[in-house]
């Protein structure tokens, strides 16, 4: 399995998520909720559909994630003024102060992963991952 690229990428993803989860758990946030908080930190008041697009997850996954986050007091929703069928999602004041800490924890996990890489290595890795994603998304 050590030569199987698919296995390696999958294993790396699992390692990253596991270590990220270890870092975010003390704050009552799972690794699946962190992208939602980061996305809302950049632009509050997004709809569920906008969050799905920006985080690249399916609607049912996002619906479950938002429901749990709302239950746990991480976010709240307000009905859209223009379309009452939609709601806009916001970070609670209680959670807002932890978002920067959570981002730092995420950065620490990535720094640990890349500590034996040069800046050029990191840039190449990022570029190659972007290329692989783009190729698979567009079915080339």
ChimeraX commands (.cxc) that place a marker at each C-alpha (Angstrom):
marker #1 position 0.00,0.00,0.00 radius 0.5
marker #1 position 2.97,2.35,0.46 radius 0.5
marker #1 position 3.12,2.95,-3.31 radius 0.5
marker #1 position -0.63,3.44,-3.79 radius 0.5
marker #1 position -1.23,7.18,-4.23 radius 0.5
marker #1 position -4.95,6.90,-3.58 radius 0.5
marker #1 position -4.29,5.19,-0.25 radius 0.5
marker #1 position -1.63,7.76,0.69 radius 0.5
marker #1 position -3.89,10.74,-0.02 radius 0.5
marker #1 position -6.75,9.13,1.89 radius 0.5
marker #1 position -4.50,8.29,4.84 radius 0.5
marker #1 position -3.08,11.83,4.90 radius 0.5
marker #1 position -6.61,13.25,4.95 radius 0.5
marker #1 position -7.59,10.98,7.82 radius 0.5
marker #1 position -4.46,11.92,9.78 radius 0.5
marker #1 position -5.09,15.63,9.26 radius 0.5
marker #1 position -8.73,15.38,10.29 radius 0.5
marker #1 position -7.91,13.28,13.34 radius 0.5
marker #1 position -5.25,15.72,14.55 radius 0.5
marker #1 position -7.46,18.70,13.78 radius 0.5
marker #1 position -10.29,17.09,15.72 radius 0.5
marker #1 position -7.95,16.60,18.69 radius 0.5
marker #1 position -7.19,20.33,18.61 radius 0.5
marker #1 position -10.77,21.58,18.22 radius 0.5
marker #1 position -12.57,19.15,20.55 radius 0.5
marker #1 position -11.71,21.10,23.76 radius 0.5
marker #1 position -13.61,24.05,22.27 radius 0.5
marker #1 position -16.74,22.00,21.55 radius 0.5
marker #1 position -16.12,22.14,17.80 radius 0.5
marker #1 position -15.57,19.20,15.46 radius 0.5
marker #1 position -13.29,19.28,12.43 radius 0.5
marker #1 position -16.44,19.21,10.26 radius 0.5
marker #1 position -17.77,22.37,11.90 radius 0.5
marker #1 position -14.54,24.34,11.66 radius 0.5
marker #1 position -14.90,25.17,7.93 radius 0.5
marker #1 position -18.39,26.56,8.62 radius 0.5
marker #1 position -17.08,28.83,11.36 radius 0.5
marker #1 position -14.13,29.97,9.23 radius 0.5
marker #1 position -16.41,30.64,6.26 radius 0.5
marker #1 position -18.84,32.63,8.42 radius 0.5
marker #1 position -15.95,34.50,10.01 radius 0.5
marker #1 position -15.00,35.71,6.53 radius 0.5
marker #1 position -18.59,36.61,5.60 radius 0.5
marker #1 position -21.46,36.36,8.04 radius 0.5
marker #1 position -25.07,35.97,7.03 radius 0.5
marker #1 position -24.54,33.34,4.36 radius 0.5
marker #1 position -27.35,30.99,3.44 radius 0.5
marker #1 position -27.09,27.23,3.73 radius 0.5
marker #1 position -26.74,27.02,-0.06 radius 0.5
marker #1 position -23.90,29.55,-0.06 radius 0.5
marker #1 position -22.11,27.63,2.70 radius 0.5
marker #1 position -22.49,24.38,0.73 radius 0.5
marker #1 position -20.94,25.99,-2.32 radius 0.5
marker #1 position -18.11,27.68,-0.42 radius 0.5
marker #1 position -17.21,24.64,1.70 radius 0.5
marker #1 position -17.98,22.13,-1.06 radius 0.5
marker #1 position -20.31,19.80,0.83 radius 0.5
marker #1 position -23.74,18.44,-0.03 radius 0.5
marker #1 position -26.96,20.05,1.24 radius 0.5
marker #1 position -27.95,17.17,3.59 radius 0.5
marker #1 position -24.49,17.21,5.21 radius 0.5
marker #1 position -24.64,20.97,5.69 radius 0.5
marker #1 position -28.21,20.81,7.05 radius 0.5
marker #1 position -27.15,18.26,9.70 radius 0.5
marker #1 position -24.00,20.21,10.54 radius 0.5
marker #1 position -25.89,23.50,10.95 radius 0.5
marker #1 position -28.60,21.82,13.04 radius 0.5
marker #1 position -25.98,20.43,15.44 radius 0.5
marker #1 position -24.10,23.74,15.55 radius 0.5
marker #1 position -27.29,25.64,16.32 radius 0.5
marker #1 position -28.22,23.10,19.01 radius 0.5
marker #1 position -24.76,23.50,20.58 radius 0.5
marker #1 position -24.94,27.31,20.55 radius 0.5
marker #1 position -22.19,27.84,17.97 radius 0.5
marker #1 position -24.38,29.58,15.38 radius 0.5
marker #1 position -27.83,31.08,15.03 radius 0.5
marker #1 position -30.11,31.69,12.05 radius 0.5
marker #1 position -32.28,34.62,11.06 radius 0.5
marker #1 position -34.95,34.41,8.36 radius 0.5
marker #1 position -34.05,36.32,5.23 radius 0.5
marker #1 position -35.92,39.58,4.76 radius 0.5
marker #1 position -36.28,38.94,1.03 radius 0.5
marker #1 position -37.21,35.26,1.11 radius 0.5
marker #1 position -38.71,33.82,4.30 radius 0.5
marker #1 position -37.89,30.30,3.09 radius 0.5
marker #1 position -34.21,31.10,3.48 radius 0.5
marker #1 position -32.30,31.83,6.64 radius 0.5
marker #1 position -29.00,33.55,7.12 radius 0.5
marker #1 position -26.40,31.97,9.40 radius 0.5
marker #1 position -24.35,33.86,12.00 radius 0.5
marker #1 position -21.74,32.99,14.62 radius 0.5
marker #1 position -22.89,33.43,18.22 radius 0.5
marker #1 position -21.07,35.97,20.38 radius 0.5
marker #1 position -20.04,33.09,22.66 radius 0.5
marker #1 position -18.30,31.34,19.75 radius 0.5
marker #1 position -16.87,34.39,17.99 radius 0.5
marker #1 position -13.91,34.76,20.35 radius 0.5
marker #1 position -12.81,31.15,19.78 radius 0.5
marker #1 position -12.73,31.27,15.97 radius 0.5
marker #1 position -9.26,32.86,15.85 radius 0.5
marker #1 position -7.96,30.28,18.33 radius 0.5
marker #1 position -9.44,27.48,16.22 radius 0.5
marker #1 position -7.79,28.89,13.09 radius 0.5
marker #1 position -4.46,28.95,14.95 radius 0.5
marker #1 position -4.95,25.31,15.97 radius 0.5
marker #1 position -5.61,24.40,12.33 radius 0.5
marker #1 position -2.50,26.32,11.23 radius 0.5
marker #1 position -0.46,24.44,13.85 radius 0.5
marker #1 position -1.57,21.07,12.47 radius 0.5
marker #1 position -0.59,22.14,8.94 radius 0.5
marker #1 position 2.72,23.54,10.21 radius 0.5
marker #1 position 3.44,20.22,11.91 radius 0.5
marker #1 position 2.64,18.36,8.69 radius 0.5
marker #1 position 4.92,20.60,6.60 radius 0.5
marker #1 position 7.75,21.21,9.07 radius 0.5
marker #1 position 10.23,19.14,7.02 radius 0.5
marker #1 position 9.25,20.84,3.74 radius 0.5
marker #1 position 10.77,23.90,2.13 radius 0.5
marker #1 position 8.58,26.80,1.06 radius 0.5
marker #1 position 8.98,25.58,-2.53 radius 0.5
marker #1 position 7.87,22.08,-1.47 radius 0.5
marker #1 position 4.76,23.49,0.21 radius 0.5
marker #1 position 3.91,25.62,-2.83 radius 0.5
marker #1 position 4.41,22.64,-5.15 radius 0.5
marker #1 position 2.25,20.41,-2.95 radius 0.5
marker #1 position -0.51,23.01,-2.90 radius 0.5
marker #1 position -0.32,23.51,-6.66 radius 0.5
marker #1 position -0.44,19.76,-7.34 radius 0.5
marker #1 position -3.39,19.25,-5.00 radius 0.5
marker #1 position -5.24,22.11,-6.73 radius 0.5
marker #1 position -4.50,20.55,-10.12 radius 0.5
marker #1 position -5.70,17.11,-9.00 radius 0.5
marker #1 position -8.92,18.59,-7.59 radius 0.5
marker #1 position -9.57,20.63,-10.72 radius 0.5
marker #1 position -8.98,17.61,-12.95 radius 0.5
marker #1 position -11.34,15.36,-11.00 radius 0.5
marker #1 position -14.03,18.06,-10.66 radius 0.5
marker #1 position -14.09,18.70,-14.40 radius 0.5
marker #1 position -13.83,15.03,-15.38 radius 0.5
marker #1 position -10.84,15.61,-17.62 radius 0.5
marker link #1:1,2 radius 0.2
marker link #1:2,3 radius 0.2
marker link #1:3,4 radius 0.2
marker link #1:4,5 radius 0.2
marker link #1:5,6 radius 0.2
marker link #1:6,7 radius 0.2
marker link #1:7,8 radius 0.2
marker link #1:8,9 radius 0.2
marker link #1:9,10 radius 0.2
marker link #1:10,11 radius 0.2
marker link #1:11,12 radius 0.2
marker link #1:12,13 radius 0.2
marker link #1:13,14 radius 0.2
marker link #1:14,15 radius 0.2
marker link #1:15,16 radius 0.2
marker link #1:16,17 radius 0.2
marker link #1:17,18 radius 0.2
marker link #1:18,19 radius 0.2
marker link #1:19,20 radius 0.2
marker link #1:20,21 radius 0.2
marker link #1:21,22 radius 0.2
marker link #1:22,23 radius 0.2
marker link #1:23,24 radius 0.2
marker link #1:24,25 radius 0.2
marker link #1:25,26 radius 0.2
marker link #1:26,27 radius 0.2
marker link #1:27,28 radius 0.2
marker link #1:28,29 radius 0.2
marker link #1:29,30 radius 0.2
marker link #1:30,31 radius 0.2
marker link #1:31,32 radius 0.2
marker link #1:32,33 radius 0.2
marker link #1:33,34 radius 0.2
marker link #1:34,35 radius 0.2
marker link #1:35,36 radius 0.2
marker link #1:36,37 radius 0.2
marker link #1:37,38 radius 0.2
marker link #1:38,39 radius 0.2
marker link #1:39,40 radius 0.2
marker link #1:40,41 radius 0.2
marker link #1:41,42 radius 0.2
marker link #1:42,43 radius 0.2
marker link #1:43,44 radius 0.2
marker link #1:44,45 radius 0.2
marker link #1:45,46 radius 0.2
marker link #1:46,47 radius 0.2
marker link #1:47,48 radius 0.2
marker link #1:48,49 radius 0.2
marker link #1:49,50 radius 0.2
marker link #1:50,51 radius 0.2
marker link #1:51,52 radius 0.2
marker link #1:52,53 radius 0.2
marker link #1:53,54 radius 0.2
marker link #1:54,55 radius 0.2
marker link #1:55,56 radius 0.2
marker link #1:56,57 radius 0.2
marker link #1:57,58 radius 0.2
marker link #1:58,59 radius 0.2
marker link #1:59,60 radius 0.2
marker link #1:60,61 radius 0.2
marker link #1:61,62 radius 0.2
marker link #1:62,63 radius 0.2
marker link #1:63,64 radius 0.2
marker link #1:64,65 radius 0.2
marker link #1:65,66 radius 0.2
marker link #1:66,67 radius 0.2
marker link #1:67,68 radius 0.2
marker link #1:68,69 radius 0.2
marker link #1:69,70 radius 0.2
marker link #1:70,71 radius 0.2
marker link #1:71,72 radius 0.2
marker link #1:72,73 radius 0.2
marker link #1:73,74 radius 0.2
marker link #1:74,75 radius 0.2
marker link #1:75,76 radius 0.2
marker link #1:76,77 radius 0.2
marker link #1:77,78 radius 0.2
marker link #1:78,79 radius 0.2
marker link #1:79,80 radius 0.2
marker link #1:80,81 radius 0.2
marker link #1:81,82 radius 0.2
marker link #1:82,83 radius 0.2
marker link #1:83,84 radius 0.2
marker link #1:84,85 radius 0.2
marker link #1:85,86 radius 0.2
marker link #1:86,87 radius 0.2
marker link #1:87,88 radius 0.2
marker link #1:88,89 radius 0.2
marker link #1:89,90 radius 0.2
marker link #1:90,91 radius 0.2
marker link #1:91,92 radius 0.2
marker link #1:92,93 radius 0.2
marker link #1:93,94 radius 0.2
marker link #1:94,95 radius 0.2
marker link #1:95,96 radius 0.2
marker link #1:96,97 radius 0.2
marker link #1:97,98 radius 0.2
marker link #1:98,99 radius 0.2
marker link #1:99,100 radius 0.2
marker link #1:100,101 radius 0.2
marker link #1:101,102 radius 0.2
marker link #1:102,103 radius 0.2
marker link #1:103,104 radius 0.2
marker link #1:104,105 radius 0.2
marker link #1:105,106 radius 0.2
marker link #1:106,107 radius 0.2
marker link #1:107,108 radius 0.2
marker link #1:108,109 radius 0.2
marker link #1:109,110 radius 0.2
marker link #1:110,111 radius 0.2
marker link #1:111,112 radius 0.2
marker link #1:112,113 radius 0.2
marker link #1:113,114 radius 0.2
marker link #1:114,115 radius 0.2
marker link #1:115,116 radius 0.2
marker link #1:116,117 radius 0.2
marker link #1:117,118 radius 0.2
marker link #1:118,119 radius 0.2
marker link #1:119,120 radius 0.2
marker link #1:120,121 radius 0.2
marker link #1:121,122 radius 0.2
marker link #1:122,123 radius 0.2
marker link #1:123,124 radius 0.2
marker link #1:124,125 radius 0.2
marker link #1:125,126 radius 0.2
marker link #1:126,127 radius 0.2
marker link #1:127,128 radius 0.2
marker link #1:128,129 radius 0.2
marker link #1:129,130 radius 0.2
marker link #1:130,131 radius 0.2
marker link #1:131,132 radius 0.2
marker link #1:132,133 radius 0.2
marker link #1:133,134 radius 0.2
marker link #1:134,135 radius 0.2
marker link #1:135,136 radius 0.2
marker link #1:136,137 radius 0.2
marker link #1:137,138 radius 0.2
marker link #1:138,139 radius 0.2
marker link #1:139,140 radius 0.2
view
